[in-house]
Amino acid sequence: MLFLALMIVLAVVLYGQRMIPLTKCPIKAPLPILHKYYQPGDFIIASITSQVYIFSSPITFQKQPSDETFDDLLMFTQNYQHILALVFAVKELNGNPQILPNVSLGFHILNSYFLARWTYLASMELLSTQDKFTPNYKCDIQSRIVGVIGGPTSEVCLHMTNILSTYKIPQILYGSSSIIKDKTKEDFFHKMFPNETHHYWGILELLLHFRWIWIGVIISDDDNGDGFVQCVLPLYSQKGICVEFLETIPKITFSSKIAEIATEWFATSRIVTGSTANTVVIQGEIHTISVLRTIFQFSQFYDIRIKSRVWIMTAQMDFVSPGFLRDCEIHFLHGALSFAVHTNFPIGFQKFLKERNPFSENKDGFIQIFWKNVFNCDFSNSTLEERDEEICTGEERLDSLPGTLFDTSMSGHSYSIYNAVYIMAYALYAITSSKSKERAKITNMRQEYLLEKAWQLHKFIRSTSFINSAGENISFDDKGHIIAGFDIFSWVTYSNNTFTKVKVGWVDPNSFSSKSLNIHEISMIWPTRFNQKRPHSLCNDNCQSGSSRVKIEGKPFCCYECLPCPEGKITSQNDMDNCLPCPEGQYPNNNHDSCLPKHTVFLSYEDPLGISLATTTIVFVCIATAVLGIFIKYQDTPIVKANNRNITCLLLVSLLLSFLCSFLFIGKPEKVTCLLRQSAFGVVFSVAISCILAKTIVVILVFMASVPGSKLRQWLGKPLDNYVVVSCSLIQVTLCAIWLVTSPPYPDADINLVANEIILGCNEGSTLMFYCILLYLLFLAIVGFSVAFKARHLPDSFNETKFISFSLLWFCNVWLSFFPTYLSTKGKYMMAVEVFSILSSSAGLLGCIFFPKCFVILLRPNLNNKKQLMRGKKYNSIVVFQ
């Protein structure tokens, strides 16, 4: 199986030139049968083209071409446009006297059939006398080479360059340019294909634009494919693109191994079919689509169904296909994206195509083969009964052909050929103009002079710059690449097996930035199975915001798992590698995908909890005040005097102050309130517990002193209770003073304690001192409870130690439960727990100690007398009234 290639050679034939060969000219020898298209002129553009696709059986491909004859010639009919672009450019130049005045251009086209030996043959023929194949010997004045235009495949360019660069013949290459390992040859050819860096960078930007990071890659089996793998794919990997599979399109040769090669690729196609990548990049040559089309067609016999994907085709590729595939479906191309060398439309080209006729073009050796293939007609003179096809009339119109056979719109390759002819013509004009004075002296030797200086055409080609008939500026960069961008097309196929290409974007040749790609997504057509929705090509679904990516061991970096962000962290974008903490003063929302401003929180009077605690405090303050008022009013009654009026009033005042301490914990923390709240609470409570302890000790001493002969009688009447209150309270005052001096509390805002709140509170400064104060209070309470519990069996008529025991038991229970509760709460609830503990413990002391006395004073005044108080059940009582 042979695929189409085109090689266009610009040659100069100088009539009247006389050359002295190194040896005697050889005798005329017949050339191999090559289809020719010849038109003479002062300058001749010779072309070596691979237009013919040769096969005997489209299934077996077993027959090889003969060196002298060919059977069953079929064309890649789309490539016939390349020849017509050359002819059209020459015709335009001949009609333009401003470029090469008084000079007519001709052309000479040969077909090399995509074979290396025939490409070498055609190249060497240009170095021989016309119609005589003896390389390096030219015995006539014809076919003198001044430049070559070659393509469209890399192999044609490579084989052509190997011969022509040796003779320093200027070459202009279009299509796929080969990788020339011999750098000394680079000075002798120029590329109509733009800088490939822009090309592959544009594909990369396209992949990143649509987030296609999980792709398959199919490459050609040549140096260009190897270069793509070695140089381009690593760049893609650096930008986050992963390759699921990398497969090679086999070289198709004229051999019996073609079936074996196809079978191997069918097995590879199963990998493509089973792939999860919805995007496949194809790096190929101009004939690659035909190879894929053939293989996809034959794969049906192996029960392989190729799902539609987004095929991204490089600019070297084009739709070319042999005639026997005209009825094969092309639906797999629907939604494909292809890059192409930027193309414009020269004025008059469409009209030129319409005027083509197989009967008027006598010297066109390709047109009848082309006409026969595209219109399925015959030029045979056999009778109607003997013909299998209709007769070709010449009335057929090219613009009626579907795109699968011939496209009347100029392709990127044809546009490159058109411009290449003009570049060569302008270079010839420049080299003749630069030597105008010398040429004036040797006007009769113009051709001889040009032939001597033909190798100097290189610098004139490289510096050529002009505006073509399409209005575009044509010039080379300093590396010999044409300065042009790339167009991006979206393929649309139809049920009648035709297609159109819609331009959806382009790549700016003057920018390597992220803005070099321009895309109109609204105009894009997607493969059918995606229901006109943008396809996704990922190893797995995106990690949504609120989660982070975690690499899966043993798989490419594009494959990952998604883990939710931990408490306090977020991801605001998809596919983030790490969860990030929120800025200070903000907290994550429930989805962990954004941060919200934290609310400032403290135990305020507007808060329902603050209101309830404040209301409760006021109620207890009123009750304590009422009890104090009662005891002051009835201070001369026996029950008040028997309970040590001074200590009792001090206890009531301290309880009243303890209730009022609750207000220091409610409201926005200030410097003064932070300094006073814990120390005031500690001192006030220590005074209250000290008073209770003093009352308990005095009661026990009274009853112990009532025993005859007791030495404790000497302590009665002395201010022992005052010593107890002062000494016990002084210790607490000392602790508070040390605390306030060394590490005083201060207002603070805790932004980390609660996720969604900024807690305004008081930093205790020294947590150790805070717990020392609480533990000291608890110690006093435990001591008082122990003493009161020991005296619980004293006579009921006077003994109040039972009430003291209950009150201190309540106090101890409240503050023992305070510690775990306080440590397990956060924010304003910590303050609420402490206020509740203050209120409940104070209320317990107030109720247990003073409620029975108030009951007797107010409701049972008959019991409030000296006789009742001195009545005992077992012992004689000694009562000290104060």
C-alpha positions, 0 to 999 in steps of 0.5 A: 500500500502506497500513500500520497506525497508531493514534491515540487521542484523549482528549476530553471532551464536556460535556453541557449546555455552551453555547458562543457560536461566533465565527460562525454554525454551519455546516450539517451536512455528511457526514464521509468514511467512517471506521469508528467505534467509539462509546460515549457518556459524561460524558467521551469518549475519542476515537480516530483509528486506522489499522487498515485495510490497503487494497489491490486487488491484492497484487502490483501495488498500483496501486489508490489509495483513494478519498476516500469509499469503500474496497474490499477492506479488510484489517487489520493484525489485531495492532493491533486489540489497541490498540483493545481495550486502550483499551476495557479501560482505559475499562471498568476506570475506569468500574468504579472509583469512586475515580478519577472518582466519578460520572463515566462515560468513553466513547470515540470511535475513527476510522480515519485509514488511515495517510494524512497528510491523513486524520490531519489530517482526524481531528485537525481533526474533534476541533475541530469540532461532532460530525458537522459538519466545520468546524474551530474551530467547535463549536456543541454541547456534545459532543466537547470536547477535553481530551487526545489519545493518539496513535501508533504511528508517528512520522508520525501523531504528527507530523501530529497534533501540528502541529494539536493543539499549536496549540491547546495540547491535551495529547497523550500519544504512544506508539510511535515519537515523531517528531522535532519541530523546533519546540521550542515544541510539546514542552511539549504532548505527553508520551511513553509511549516511554521515553528513547531514550538507554536504548534505543540504549545497551541495543542497544550493550551487547548488541552489545558483550556478544556481541562483535558489532562488524561489523554491518549497519544498516537504517533507516527513510526518515524523520527518525527514521532520519536521527537514528539515523545522525547521533546513534547510529551515531557513538556505536557507532563510538566504542565499536568497532562498525563498520557494513558496510552502511547501507540504507534501508527505502523508504516505501510509498505508494499509487502505481504506483511501488511496484513500482519501489521494491520492485525497488530494494530487491531490489537492496539485499537482494543487499547484505544477502545478500552481507554477512559481517555476521551481525548486522543492526540494524533501526531501524523503525516498527511496520509494518517487519516487515511490509515486510521480510516482504513483500520477503523473500517477493517476493525469491524471484522474483528468486533472492535467498535471505536467509540467517538472521541475528541481526536486532536490532529496535528497540522501535518495531517489532512483528509486524504483518502483513496477512492476505494474508501469513498463509501466508508463511514467517517463518523468517527471524525465528528467532533474532531479538532484539527490544527492546520497551517493558517490558510487564506483564499487567493483571488481567482483560485475557485474560478481556476478550479472550475475551468479544469477540464480533462480534455483541454489539459493535454499535458496534465498526466494526472487529470484523467486519473483524478477525473476517473477516480472522483467522478467514477467514469471511464475514458476508454474507447470501448463500446458501451456494452463493454464498459462498466462505468459511464463515459467521462464527458468533461462536463463534470464540475469539481465544486459538486464533489464531496469533501471526502473526494475533493475540496475546492477550498484551498488547504493549508498545504496548497496554500504553502505551495502557492506561497512557496512559488511566489517566494522563489519568484521574488527571490529570483527577482531580488537576485537579478535586481541586486546585480542590475548594473552587471546585468546591463553589461551582460544582457545577452548572458543573463541566463548564464549569470543566473546559473553561476550565482544560483547557490546565492539564492538562499539568502534572498529566499530567507530575506524575502518578504511580500504581500500575496494576493490574499493580502497576507504578509509572507516572510521567514523568521531567522530560523527559516520557518515561515511566519504564520499561525495555525487555524483550529477546525472542528469537524462536522460529518453528515449522514451522506458521508460528507463533512465540513470543517468549521474554524473555531480558533487559531494560534497566534504566531507572535506569542508564547504566552497563555494568550496565544490560543484563541478559541470560540467554544460556542462554535465547536461541535462535540462527538455525538455521544457527549450530547453537545456537552463539553467532554471531560477527559480525566483519570477520575472525577475532579475533587470538588472544593472542600476536599483535596487530592491524594495520589494513588500509589502506582498510578500516574499523577493525574489519578488520585483520590479525594479526601474531605478537608479536616476541621478548620481547613478549606479548598476553594477550588477543584483539584487542590493538593492541600487544604488551607487554613482560613485567614485569621478571624474567619472559619470554614463553612460546613462544606469546607469550600469557603471561609466565613467571618467569625462572630464575636461572642461573649456572655452579654446582657442581650444574650438569652443566657446572659439575661437569665443569669442576670435576672437570677442574680438580681433575685438572689441579691434581693433575697440576700438583702431581705434576709440581711434586713430581717436580721438587722431588724431582729438583731436583739431577738434571742435567735439572732443574738445566739448566732453571733450577730457580727459574724452572721451579718458579715456572712450575709454581706459576703453572700450578698457580694458573692451574688453581685460578683456574677455581674463581673462575668456578664458583659463585654470584658474590660480591663477592670472587670478582668482584674476584679472578677476572679480575685473579688469572687475568691476573696468574698467567698473565702470570707463567707466560708471563713464566717461559717467555719468560725460559727461552727467552731464557736458552737462546738467550743460552747458545748465542749466548754459546758462539760464540768471541769473543761479548760475550754471555758477560758476561750469563751468570750474572746474574739476567736471567731474574728481570728478565724475569719481574718486569718482564713481570709488573709491567706486568700487575699495574699494569693490574689495579691500575688496573682495580680502582681505577677500575672494579672488577668487581661481582656483577650480574644480567642479566635481558635477556641471555637471554629466559627466564633471569636470568643471575647473573654479574660485571659486568666494570666496564670491558670495555676493561681486561678486554680489555687484560689478555687482549691483554697476555697474548696479546702476551707469548705471541706474543713468546715464541713468536717467540723460541722459534720462532727457536731451534727448530734448536738441538741436540736433546740440550739444546734445549727451545725446540721444546717451548716453541714448541708450548706457546705456539702452543697457548696463542695458538690457545686465546686467539685462538679465545677471543674470538669464542667468548666473544662469541657465547655468553650466560649461564653458557656465557660463564663455561664458555668462559673456564674451558675456555680457562684449563684448556686453555691451562694444560694445554697449557703443562704438557704440552708443556713438562714431559711430556718432562722427566718422561718422562726423569726417571721412565722414562729415568733413564739420559738424566738425566746431565751427559754426555748433556746436554752432547753436541751435534751441531754446536756446543760447548755451554756449560751453566750449572747452577743 
